[in-house]
Amino acid sequence: MATPEYIRAIRATAGHQLLYLPGVTAVVFDDQGRVLLGRRADTGRWAVPAGIAEPGEQPADVATREVFEETGIECVAERVVLVQALKSPITYPNGDQCQFMDITFLCRATGGEARVNDDESLEVGWFDLDVLPPLDEHGSFRIKQAEQEGPTWFEGGAGGATTV
């Protein structure tokens, strides 16, 4: 994902030390029940659209903005699917370390045509749920949670998983 300017400013003084950042993921379905995925330029792996919130930006707005920026698809956020602090920090090739607090939204496509819309993706496409390309645990779990009707999933309390 492209690094927001405010993160670059922090990095200028903080160096590569671990930053805890607000992340948003969007699981987007079309009217045919297919899920939108992009193959990331940085890893070459298929993933659900995601990004970092800018200061003052509402999480649902981050979801719809990131989807459009990465894929050319317009969408609306319908509900929060999952809230989770990712357990393992990520170390990027330049040495920067980040750990994300992720809010995942179920989104519905409302327009546009799936395409590579920025330099963060190599490919973009719609996939039937029974023929998904290989995904990491992050993406697979979020799609599974978005498919289910009902409550938001989060870890909390005594360390167990909870739904509300």
Buried (B, 14 or more C-beta within 10 A) or exposed (E): BEBBEEBEEBBEEEEEEEBEBBBBBBBBBBEEEBBBBBBBBEEEBBBBBBBBBBEEBEBBBBBBBBBBBBBBBBBBBEBBBBBBEBEEEEEEEEEBEBBBBBBBBBBEBEEBEBEBBBEBBBBBBBBEEEEBEEBEEBBEBBBBBBBEEEEBBBEEEEEEEEEE
